[in-house]
Amino acid sequence: MKKLLKSSILLVALLIGSGFYAQNRNLDNFRQPDKNGVNVFEAPKDSVLTFDGVKVRVGGSSTLQYQDLSHENSGAVALKEIGGNFNLATANLDLDVALAKGVRMHLRTYLSSRHHPEPYVKGGYFQIDNLDFISEGLLEGLMQKVTLKIGHMENNYGDAHFRRSDNSQAIYNPFVGNLIMDAFTTEVGAELYYRCNSGFLGMVGFTNGKLNQAVDNPDTGGASFLAKLGYDKQINDDFRFRLTGSLYNTGAVRTSYLYSADRAGSRYYLVLEDVDASAVSNFRSGRYNPNFGNEITAIMINPFVKYGGLEFFGTIETSKGKRNSEADERTAKQFAGELIYRFGSTENFYLGTRYNKVDAEDRSGDDIEISRFQLGAGWFMTNNILLKLEYVTQKHDGYNTSSIFNDGKFNGLMAEAVISF
């Protein structure tokens, strides 16, 4: 009863907040959480600021999938029986607050996720695009090109994380699943951006290298370094070109979570999991974590080309590291290519395909290969409502005969409905 009461109060607060701010929900330098945010990467930089007082934008998202997948392996390890049914509905709550001219806050809470059915905070940050709150006109010319982000936040490594599903915020992702090696982490740190009118952009950032923050074990601190250099330009009305290179490097951290920090979970429930697996405990089904531990150097290159309704997004990634007990470094490489065709009067329909491949020196000593093919279609019923349909097939090779992934594969259909506002 108590839990029901809390849920009811939260729902009422959301409805009241949404209604109160329904007249003008736009914020400065803000990526819209609906269709307007598709193919937006870093939040846009606009030197025209409209602050006229503290403004709270209450938003969120809700997502539901129907899964009809089958899986098999060599039989060395028995697989859990799965069939067609709905997955757990997931939901996010977003608070975005304009605090001063060119200063805003973002906070995201997972209300329900595959790993945590109870609410918990994903992270948040301050974004500073103007320094008038310190002194009017301070570094005004420089701040027209500079952005500073500070917080316990999603770190900007690569461009693929801008197109991934973040729990229920799945409206930017043209497919149902994320990449096999899903680079995503939330660490305490700061990122400094510099963007030119010519299209060139750069970013440098530092974090404390920790996913879970705590004052105990003080000798486990360290630092992670991030950098991004790129070019993003709308050449003409029909043609846009973007190319970025990104670096993520750790030195003295106890454990790096670059490929295991997503606590929301994979979209492909219980694929290639054993008979004792549960959707909550085994929440990364279908993904691959190279388990590098405390030393990682990762580089990701992402080209993006859009001509009319046709777009291509690519990922070329190499990651190298080791755990404390390992004598030599291991390497994992990932390649992905997405080809999307958007059509309709407002590009409210799309067809697309993605090929994703991982080659890695596994911690077990096996040289493994994982490949995935996705074929998808989507319909934006409104700017805030997206329906997706996907066929997916994934195959594992190179695992030893005792592994659950030996000759492992899964395939089938996924359907997903997304609401984001």
Secondary structure, 3 states (H helix, E strand, C coil): CHHHHHHHHHHHHHHHHHHHCCCCCCCCCCCCCCHHHCCCCCCCCCCCCCCCCCEEEEEEEEEEEEEEEEEECCCCCCECCCCCEECCCEEEEEEEEEEECCEEEEEEEEEECCCCCCCEEEEEEEEECCCCCCCCCCCHHHHCCEEEEEEEEECCCCCHHHCCCECCECCCCCCCCCCCCCCCCEEEEEEEEEECCCCEEEEEEEECCCCCCCCCCHHHCCCEEEEEEEEEEECCCCEEEEEEEEEEEECCCCCCCCCCCCCCCCCCCCCCCECCCCCCCCCCCCCCCCCCCCEEEEEEEEEEEEECCEEEEEEEEEEEEECCCCCCCEEEEEEEEEEEEEECCCCCEEEEEEEEEEEEECCCCCEEEEEEEEEEEEEEEECCEEEEEEEEEEEEECCCCCCCCCCCEEEEEEEEEEEEC
